[in-house]
Each structure stands twice: as structure tokens, then as C-alpha cells.
Amino acid sequence: MAHQAPQLALDVILSGKTWEQAIDEDWRKQKAWQPGWGYIIE
């Protein structure tokens, strides 16, 4: 998931956060991105 809206929506739905919490805790604001997916291109 690379787009902000779907990621925030998942935080709201799956983590039970409010929209305000999800926006305030967004990793983009905290510069806290960490890789989580590995891709193999053949």
C-alpha cells in the first residue's frame, strides 16, 4: 500500500483508531518509514 488514504483507512478499520489518531500518527509525519515488503522481479 503506497497511498496515504488506503493506509489511513486500514488503521481506522483494523486498529480501531479514529481518523484524527490515524492522521496524527501517520509515519509520513514522523519520517518513520521502514521497508516491509521484498519483491523478486524475474
PLY file of the C-alpha trace (Angstrom):
ply
format ascii 1.0
element vertex 42
property float x
property float y
property float z
element edge 41
property int vertex1
property int vertex2
end_header
0.00 0.00 0.00
1.72 3.10 -1.15
-1.05 5.64 -0.95
-1.91 7.56 2.17
-5.72 7.26 2.11
-5.89 3.43 1.98
-3.22 3.13 4.67
-5.05 5.52 6.97
-8.34 3.72 6.28
-6.76 0.41 7.30
-5.53 1.98 10.54
-9.07 3.17 11.25
-10.73 -0.13 10.35
-8.21 -2.66 11.63
-6.61 -0.82 14.54
-9.73 0.90 15.82
-8.16 4.34 15.60
-10.13 7.49 14.93
-9.37 9.34 11.73
-7.69 12.05 13.79
-5.43 9.49 15.51
-4.54 7.81 12.23
-3.63 11.16 10.64
-1.64 12.34 13.68
0.29 9.05 13.90
0.95 8.79 10.15
4.51 7.56 9.53
4.97 10.26 6.88
4.80 12.98 9.53
7.25 11.13 11.79
9.63 10.14 8.95
9.40 6.60 10.34
9.02 4.58 7.14
10.53 1.12 7.25
10.61 -1.37 4.42
8.23 -4.24 4.90
7.92 -5.91 1.54
10.51 -7.63 -0.60
9.97 -8.09 -4.30
11.59 -10.52 -6.69
11.47 -9.47 -10.32
12.18 -12.21 -12.82
0 1
1 2
2 3
3 4
4 5
5 6
6 7
7 8
8 9
9 10
10 11
11 12
12 13
13 14
14 15
15 16
16 17
17 18
18 19
19 20
20 21
21 22
22 23
23 24
24 25
25 26
26 27
27 28
28 29
29 30
30 31
31 32
32 33
33 34
34 35
35 36
36 37
37 38
38 39
39 40
40 41
